Structure formats: C-alpha cells, structure tokens
Amino acid sequence: MINEILLTRSVFHHNVAEITHMYLENNLLILVYDVEYGQNLLQYLVNEQDSGSLVSQHDCDLFCSKLLNLVKYFHRNSIVLRQISHTNLMLTKKTAKKDFRRV
C-alpha cells in the first residue's frame, strides 16, 4: 500500500486524481483525493440512459482515446495499472468535454 501511495504521489497527469492529504487514524490510513465530481463512468452511462440519451460514438471515442493515452503514460513510466474499471474512472465537472480522472 505504501509503495502504491508513493507511486501515485509521483504521477503528474491531468487525468490522474491527486492525493492531497493523508491521515493515520486508529491504525487506518485515510487518503484524500482531489476529485472534482463524484460520478464514475458507469453512473454517467446509466444516468444518460435513464434520461433517454444515448452516448454517441464520438463521445465513446473520446473516452477510449483519453483512457488509452493515460495507459500509455503509465506504461512509459514503467507503471502497470491493475484496476482499470468503470468504478474508478471518475468524471469531472467538465462532463460536456467528456473528461475523466483515474482514482
């Protein structure tokens, strides 16, 4: 866990949530991330479907492109991502621009 925290703190990418604070309380390590909007990718897709909207092919292409660029950034820095899923891809307030951050 400590190695993962140190690694996360060394990554500087606009699509990676930054750890802003760490607390140790009752032998539990609490991490505070800088996340602008608390909706993950699955929640976004479900909300779009519930509102009668469909995510366009263009928007899907943007999501995939940003995700692949992020994976490429990590791999260039010798970091392997183990937990890429819809639950840890958080959308920012700039949903119209289809931006996300990995937490």
Secondary structure, 3 states (H helix, E strand, C coil): CHHHHHHHHHCCCCCECEEEEEEEECCEEEEEEECCCCEEHHHHHHHHHHCCCCCCHHHHHHHHHHHHHHHHHHHHCCCCCCCCCCCCEEECCCHHHCCEEEC
